């Protein structure tokens, strides 16, 4: 998640060394260049064990972000993944894979919607809803429902992706990984990030400081609540400062908060699809 660059890491080290807050004068410059993020402190898994809902988003055949399949033709990911990558025809979505370099059922994007409220600087409402060209089906491909569980402090969630396991690495990890992290009290997270960025109502924080977190190349991917009954998509990997930082937890888009937007975007996209069929 943690949309991280070597420049950001260097700035963070300087900031921590001086015990001063890191200033985000321009998130586009500091956070956006590396749109990817990765699970730190986790373990290898398979798409089957995970539940089959995670998908890989590629632009010009380069892995960019993770995503989650919530309907046969609908995927949700992070809006920031699409900054500088606006051409729908250059995107494709692959499901049912454990290794990022393996082949699996792949479809293109028909259309997508991002919130008008989303900005690079503020990261509020960091979500994109994608309409696929056709249904994504195949072995180990399963839809996941949207969250309905309140995200209370300490609630354990599972974040997964192909992100970095080493914050200083440059490429995504070839194999899917997962880690369990607790939700962090919002007031505490807001205070930590206060000098850098506002933690808005569309965000929540999770992680074990200095130990477990998402990281570069996990962006857009799922953070999930697992119960005996089912799995629920409760968040989208958004951003952070460094990976498994001892000071800054990971920040996620809160699906409970943005659910009305997702549902309205789905209705709009699917309605457009039916209209085109009738023409």
C-alpha positions as CSV (number, residue, x, y, z in Angstrom):
1,X,0.0,0.0,0.0
2,X,2.5,2.2,1.1
3,X,3.1,4.1,-2.0
4,X,6.7,4.4,-1.5
5,X,9.8,5.6,-3.3
6,X,13.5,5.6,-2.4
7,X,13.1,9.4,-2.2
8,X,10.3,9.1,0.3
9,X,12.4,6.6,2.4
10,X,15.3,9.0,2.4
11,X,13.1,11.9,3.5
12,X,11.6,9.8,6.2
13,X,15.0,8.9,7.6
14,X,16.0,12.5,7.7
15,X,12.7,13.4,9.4
16,X,13.0,10.8,12.0
17,X,16.6,11.6,12.6
18,X,15.7,15.2,13.4
19,X,12.5,14.1,15.3
20,X,10.5,16.4,13.1
21,X,7.3,15.6,11.2
22,X,7.6,14.7,7.5
23,X,5.9,17.4,5.5
24,X,3.8,16.4,2.5
25,X,3.9,19.6,0.5
26,X,3.0,17.6,-2.6
27,X,1.8,14.0,-2.3
28,X,2.2,13.7,-6.1
29,X,5.9,14.1,-5.9
30,X,6.5,12.2,-2.7
31,X,4.0,9.4,-2.8
32,X,2.7,8.8,-6.3
33,X,5.7,7.9,-8.4
34,X,5.7,4.3,-7.1
35,X,2.1,3.3,-7.2
36,X,2.8,-0.1,-5.9
37,X,3.0,-1.6,-2.3
38,X,3.8,-4.9,-0.4
39,X,3.0,-7.1,2.6
40,X,5.8,-6.9,5.2
41,X,6.0,-9.3,8.1
42,X,3.5,-11.7,6.5
43,X,3.7,-15.1,5.0
44,X,3.3,-16.7,1.5
45,X,-0.1,-17.9,0.6
46,X,-2.1,-19.1,-2.5
47,X,-5.0,-17.4,-4.2
48,X,-7.1,-20.5,-3.3
49,X,-6.3,-20.3,0.4
50,X,-6.9,-16.5,0.4
51,X,-10.4,-16.9,-1.1
52,X,-10.0,-16.1,-4.8
53,X,-11.1,-12.5,-4.6
54,X,-7.8,-10.8,-5.3
55,X,-6.9,-9.7,-8.8
56,X,-3.9,-8.1,-10.5
57,X,-4.1,-4.9,-12.4
58,X,-1.6,-4.4,-15.2
59,X,-1.1,-1.3,-17.5
60,X,0.8,-2.0,-20.7
61,X,1.4,-5.5,-19.3
62,X,3.2,-4.1,-16.3
63,X,1.9,-5.0,-12.8
64,X,0.6,-1.8,-11.1
65,X,-1.8,-2.6,-8.3
66,X,-4.0,-5.2,-6.7
67,X,-7.8,-5.2,-6.8
68,X,-10.8,-7.1,-5.5
69,X,-13.6,-8.8,-7.5
70,X,-17.0,-7.8,-6.0
71,X,-19.2,-8.9,-8.9
72,X,-18.8,-10.9,-12.1
73,X,-17.8,-7.7,-14.0
74,X,-16.9,-5.3,-11.2
75,X,-13.5,-4.8,-9.6
76,X,-12.6,-2.2,-7.0
77,X,-9.1,-0.8,-6.5
78,X,-7.4,2.5,-5.5
79,X,-8.0,5.7,-7.6
80,X,-4.3,6.6,-7.3
81,X,-3.4,3.6,-9.3
82,X,-4.9,5.3,-12.4
83,X,-3.0,8.6,-12.0
84,X,-1.0,9.0,-15.3
85,X,-2.6,5.8,-16.6
86,X,-6.0,7.0,-18.1
87,X,-6.2,4.8,-21.2
88,X,-8.8,2.1,-20.6
89,X,-7.5,0.0,-23.5
90,X,-4.1,-0.4,-22.0
91,X,-5.4,-2.0,-18.7
92,X,-6.1,-5.7,-18.1
93,X,-7.2,-7.6,-15.1
94,X,-6.0,-11.1,-14.2
95,X,-7.6,-13.4,-11.6
96,X,-6.9,-16.8,-10.1
97,X,-3.2,-16.4,-9.8
98,X,-0.7,-16.9,-6.9
99,X,2.4,-15.8,-8.7
100,X,2.4,-12.4,-10.5
101,X,4.2,-13.9,-13.5
102,X,1.8,-16.8,-14.0
103,X,-1.0,-16.8,-16.6
104,X,-4.7,-16.7,-15.6
105,X,-8.0,-15.6,-16.8
106,X,-7.5,-12.1,-18.1
107,X,-10.0,-9.4,-19.3
108,X,-9.8,-5.8,-20.3
109,X,-11.6,-2.7,-18.8
110,X,-14.7,-1.4,-20.4
111,X,-15.0,1.7,-18.2
112,X,-14.2,3.0,-14.8
113,X,-15.4,5.6,-12.3
114,X,-13.4,7.5,-9.7
115,X,-14.9,10.0,-7.1
116,X,-14.9,13.7,-7.9
117,X,-13.7,14.2,-4.3
118,X,-10.5,12.3,-4.9
119,X,-7.3,14.3,-5.2
120,X,-3.6,13.3,-5.3
121,X,-2.8,15.7,-2.5
122,X,-5.5,14.7,-0.1
123,X,-6.1,11.0,-0.9
124,X,-9.7,11.3,0.3
125,X,-12.0,8.7,-1.3
126,X,-9.1,6.7,-2.8
127,X,-11.3,4.2,-4.8
128,X,-12.0,3.3,-8.4
129,X,-14.8,1.1,-9.6
130,X,-14.0,-0.9,-12.8
131,X,-16.4,-2.4,-15.3
132,X,-14.7,-5.4,-17.0
133,X,-15.2,-6.1,-20.7
134,X,-16.7,-9.5,-19.8
135,X,-17.2,-11.6,-16.7
136,X,-14.0,-12.7,-15.0
137,X,-14.4,-16.5,-14.5
138,X,-12.1,-19.4,-13.9
139,X,-10.5,-21.6,-11.3
140,X,-9.9,-19.9,-7.9
141,X,-11.8,-16.8,-8.9
142,X,-14.5,-15.9,-6.3
143,X,-16.4,-12.7,-5.6
144,X,-16.2,-11.0,-2.2
145,X,-19.0,-9.0,-0.6
146,X,-18.6,-5.5,0.7
147,X,-18.0,-4.9,4.4
148,X,-20.8,-4.6,7.0
149,X,-18.6,-5.1,10.1
150,X,-17.8,-2.0,12.2
151,X,-14.1,-1.4,12.2
152,X,-13.4,-1.1,15.9
153,X,-9.9,-0.6,17.4
154,X,-8.0,-3.9,17.6
155,X,-10.2,-5.7,15.0
156,X,-7.9,-8.1,13.1
157,X,-8.0,-7.7,9.3
158,X,-6.1,-9.6,6.6
159,X,-4.2,-7.6,3.9
160,X,-2.8,-9.4,0.9
161,X,-0.8,-8.6,-2.2
162,X,2.3,-8.9,-4.4
163,X,4.0,-5.9,-2.8
164,X,7.5,-5.6,-1.5
165,X,8.7,-7.7,1.5
166,X,11.7,-5.4,1.7
167,X,11.0,-1.7,1.7
168,X,14.2,-1.0,-0.2
169,X,13.4,-3.4,-3.0
170,X,12.2,-2.0,-6.4
171,X,10.1,-4.8,-7.9
172,X,6.9,-6.6,-6.8
173,X,7.3,-9.9,-5.0
174,X,6.5,-12.8,-7.4
175,X,4.3,-14.7,-4.9
176,X,1.1,-13.6,-3.2
177,X,1.6,-12.9,0.5
178,X,-0.7,-12.1,3.4
179,X,-0.6,-10.6,6.9
180,X,-3.0,-10.0,9.7
181,X,-3.0,-6.5,11.2
182,X,-5.2,-4.8,13.8
183,X,-7.2,-1.6,13.3
184,X,-5.6,1.3,15.0
185,X,-7.6,4.0,16.8
186,X,-8.4,6.8,14.3
187,X,-7.6,9.6,16.7
188,X,-4.2,8.1,17.3
189,X,-3.5,7.7,13.6
190,X,-4.7,11.2,12.8
191,X,-2.4,12.6,15.4
192,X,0.6,10.7,14.0
193,X,-0.1,11.9,10.4
194,X,-1.3,15.4,11.4
195,X,1.7,17.3,10.1
196,X,1.7,15.3,6.8
197,X,-1.8,14.6,5.7
198,X,-5.4,14.7,7.0
199,X,-6.8,11.3,7.9
200,X,-10.3,11.8,6.4
201,X,-13.6,10.1,7.1
202,X,-12.9,7.8,4.1
203,X,-9.7,6.4,5.7
204,X,-8.8,4.0,8.5
205,X,-5.4,2.9,9.8
206,X,-4.1,-0.6,10.6
207,X,-0.8,-2.4,11.2
208,X,1.7,-3.5,13.9
209,X,4.1,-0.6,14.0
210,X,7.6,-1.7,13.0
211,X,6.5,-5.2,12.2
212,X,3.5,-5.9,10.0
213,X,2.2,-3.7,7.2
214,X,1.4,-3.5,3.5
215,X,4.1,-2.0,1.3
216,X,4.9,-0.9,-2.2
217,X,2.9,-2.9,-4.9
218,X,0.1,-3.8,-2.5
219,X,-1.8,-0.6,-3.5
220,X,-5.4,-1.0,-4.5
221,X,-5.5,-4.5,-3.0
222,X,-7.9,-5.9,-0.3
223,X,-7.9,-5.7,3.4
224,X,-10.5,-8.2,4.6
225,X,-12.4,-9.2,7.7
226,X,-12.7,-13.0,8.1
227,X,-15.3,-14.6,10.2
228,X,-16.7,-18.1,10.5
229,X,-19.5,-17.1,8.2
230,X,-17.7,-15.3,5.4
231,X,-15.0,-12.9,4.2
232,X,-15.8,-9.2,3.8
233,X,-13.9,-6.5,1.8
234,X,-13.5,-3.8,4.5
235,X,-10.7,-1.7,3.0
236,X,-8.5,-0.9,0.0
237,X,-4.8,-0.4,0.4
238,X,-4.1,3.3,0.0
239,X,-0.9,4.9,1.3
240,X,1.6,5.2,4.1
241,X,5.1,6.4,4.9
242,X,7.7,3.7,4.5
243,X,6.7,0.0,5.2
244,X,6.2,-1.4,8.6
245,X,7.4,2.0,10.0
246,X,7.8,2.2,13.8
247,X,5.9,5.5,13.7
248,X,3.4,5.5,10.8
249,X,0.7,2.8,10.3
250,X,-0.7,1.9,6.9
251,X,-3.7,3.9,5.7
252,X,-6.6,2.2,4.0
253,X,-9.8,3.4,2.2
254,X,-12.8,2.5,4.4
255,X,-15.3,0.4,2.5
256,X,-18.0,1.0,5.0
257,X,-17.7,4.8,4.4
258,X,-17.4,4.6,0.6
259,X,-20.0,1.8,0.1
260,X,-22.6,4.2,-1.2
261,X,-20.2,5.5,-3.9
262,X,-19.3,1.9,-4.9
263,X,-22.9,0.9,-5.2
264,X,-23.9,3.9,-7.2
265,X,-20.9,3.5,-9.5
266,X,-21.9,-0.1,-10.1
267,X,-25.4,0.9,-11.0
268,X,-24.1,3.5,-13.4
269,X,-21.6,1.3,-15.1
270,X,-23.9,-1.7,-15.4
271,X,-26.7,0.6,-16.7
272,X,-24.4,1.9,-19.4
273,X,-23.5,-1.6,-20.3
274,X,-27.2,-2.5,-20.8
275,X,-27.8,0.7,-22.8
276,X,-25.0,-0.2,-25.2
277,X,-26.5,-3.7,-25.7
278,X,-29.8,-2.2,-26.7
279,X,-28.2,0.1,-29.3
